[in-house]
Amino acid sequence: MNHTLRNILAIIAGLIAGSIVNGAIISVSHIVTPPPKGIDVSTYEGLLEAIPLFEPKHYLMPFLAHALGAFSGTILGTLLVNKYRWAIGLIIGFFFMIGGIINVFIIPAPLWFSIIDISLAYIPVARLAVFITNRKREVVN
């Protein structure tokens, strides 16, 4: 298969897989950290109403969803390619970071969470995933 096509498909597969992981974690986050009593966070309006009542613990699952989504997507994407793993991994992390930045403008989370999320949940986690897949390949080879 053409290397360019393989790289593009690896990026797309990584983005899809990471998005599925992200969505799955977000969908069960209310079980781990229930929202404040009487608040329904299943709608955008309910989420906007709940955010002022959220405690720091309520931001743990969204952070994990973002980080593990970027991590799993990068792992998959870099395992699918033979060359340019660092570039592929950083591209996947960058796309997830763009999604996180868009989220900052859509969901009015506290500034401290937005800073931590954007600075730690995407590019550093993607770099870690590439490092792990590179180490795994060194051990195998």
N, C-alpha and C positions, 0 to 999 in steps of 0.2 A: 504494500500500500504506500502511496505517496506520503513522504514525511510531513509535508504541510497539512494535508488532509487529516492524517493521523493526529497531529497536534491539535488541530481545530476540533476534531471529534473528542479528543481527550479533555479539552477545556469544557466543551459542552456537557460531556458526561460528568465531569467534576462539579460543574455548576448545578446540574440537575440533582445529582446525588446529595450534594451539600444542602441544597434547598429542601430536599425531602427530610433530611436529618433535622435541619433547623425547624421546619414546620411541625415535625413529630414532637420535638421537645417543647415547642411553644404550646402545642395542643394538650400536653399533659402537665404543663407548668402550674395550672390552677390546683392540681392535686397535691403537689409538693408545697407550694406556698399559696394557700387559698386567698382570694381577694378579700378586702374588708367586708364585713357583714352588710348584706343588703345591696351590694353592688354587683351588677352583671357586666363582666368584661368581654362578653361574646360579641358585642357590637362596638363600633368605633365610638359612638356617643357614650356608651357605658364606660369604655376605657378612658376617655377624656375626663369623665366625672370621677373615676377612681384614682387617677394619677396623683392628685394632691393628697390622697389618703394613704398612698403606698409608703411602706417603710423600706429601708435598704434591702431587706430580705426578699422583697418582691422583684428586685432587679437581678437577682442571682440567676434565675432560670433564663431570662432573655439573654443575659451575657453568655451563659453556657450554650444556649441555642446558637448564638452567632458564632462563638468560638468553635464549637464542635461541628457546626455546618461547614465553616471554612476549612477546618482540619480534615474532616472526612472527604470533602470534595477535592481538596488538594492531594490527599493520599491517593484517591482513585485516579485523578488526572495524571499524577506523576508516575503511577504504576503502569499506566497505559502507553507511556512513551519511552523511547530509548535514548533520545537526545533532548537537550534543552530542558531538562527537568526543573532547574531553578527558574527559568523563564516561565515555563508553564505553571509552576506552583505560584509564582508571584502574580501572574496574570489572574489566576483563579482567586487568590486572596484579594487582589485589587478590585475585581468585580464584586466580591462580597462586601468590601469596604465601601464601594460606591452605593450599594444597597443600604448599608448602615448609615451613610451620610444622608441619603434620601429619607430614611426613617427618622433621623433627627429632626427634619423639617416637617414630617407628617405627624409624628407622635411627640408631644411636648414633654419629654422626659427631663429630669433635672440635669443641669449642666454637668455636675460631677459624673453622672452615669454616662452621658454622651461622650465626655472626654475619655473616660476609661474604656468604654466600648470601642470607640473609633481607634484609639491608640494601641489597644492590646488584643482585641478579639479577631483581628483580620490578618494583617501582614505578619506580625510576629508568630501567630499560630500557623500561617501558611509556611513560613520559613522553617518552623519546627517540623512540620509534616514533610517537607522536602528533605530536611536533614535526616529524618527517620527513614524515609524510603531510600535515600542514598546509602545509609548505613546498612540497611537490609540487603541491598543489592551487592554491597561490598562483601558481606558475609557469605552470600550465596555464591558469588563468583570466586 
